[in-house]
Amino acid sequence: MLEETQDTEEIIERVAALDIGKAEVVCCTRVPREGSPGRRMQEVVTYPTMTRSLLGMCDHLRCLGVTRVVMEATSDYVRREGA
């Protein structure tokens, strides 16, 4: 049975979503449009999964002021000790 929660809505102003694959990462970024309250800008960029490219992606997200990143992956990217 569904029950009502006490959650409150939170809007993340500067956010990125990553779709992680073996050879590439697709990064969708959404930020406010300067000078247009309530409007958003969106950018979708594909990065190779090489260290230099991923560091460049991180720098770009920092420059855009991104404060939250979410990811989607279809493989096991988290390795546990002893596994």
C-alpha positions in Angstrom: 0.0 0.0 0.0 1.3 3.5 -0.9 1.8 5.9 2.0 2.2 9.6 1.9 5.7 10.8 2.8 6.9 14.0 4.4 9.4 14.7 1.6 9.7 18.3 0.4 10.5 19.1 -3.2 14.0 20.3 -3.8 15.0 21.9 -7.1 18.6 21.6 -8.0 19.6 24.7 -10.0 22.8 23.3 -11.6 22.7 19.6 -12.3 24.4 17.0 -14.5 23.3 13.5 -15.4 25.9 10.9 -16.6 25.2 7.8 -18.7 28.3 5.7 -18.1 29.4 3.1 -20.7 32.6 1.2 -21.1 34.1 3.5 -23.8 32.2 6.8 -23.3 30.3 8.9 -20.8 27.3 10.9 -22.1 26.9 14.0 -19.9 23.7 16.1 -19.9 24.0 19.4 -18.0 21.1 21.8 -17.1 21.8 25.2 -15.7 19.7 28.5 -15.4 19.7 30.7 -18.5 21.3 34.0 -17.5 19.0 37.0 -18.0 15.9 34.8 -18.4 14.4 33.9 -15.0 12.7 30.5 -15.1 14.5 29.4 -18.3 17.1 26.7 -18.5 20.0 25.9 -20.8 20.9 22.3 -21.6 24.0 20.7 -23.1 24.7 17.1 -24.0 28.4 16.1 -24.5 30.0 12.7 -25.0 33.4 12.1 -23.4 35.8 9.2 -23.9 36.4 7.2 -20.7 40.1 8.1 -20.7 41.4 9.9 -17.6 42.3 13.1 -19.4 38.8 13.4 -20.9 37.1 12.7 -17.6 39.2 15.3 -15.8 38.2 17.7 -18.6 34.5 16.9 -18.0 34.9 17.5 -14.3 36.6 20.9 -14.9 33.7 21.8 -17.3 31.1 20.9 -14.7 32.9 23.0 -12.0 33.1 26.0 -14.4 29.3 25.7 -14.9 28.8 25.6 -11.1 27.2 22.1 -11.1 26.3 21.1 -7.6 24.7 17.7 -8.1 25.7 14.8 -10.5 23.6 11.7 -10.9 24.7 8.6 -12.9 23.2 5.6 -14.7 25.2 2.6 -15.5 24.3 -0.9 -16.6 27.4 -2.7 -15.4 29.1 -3.3 -12.0 31.4 -0.2 -11.6 31.7 -0.5 -7.8 34.2 -3.0 -6.7 33.9 -4.5 -3.2 36.9 -5.8 -1.2 37.1 -9.6 -1.5 34.8 -9.7 -4.5 
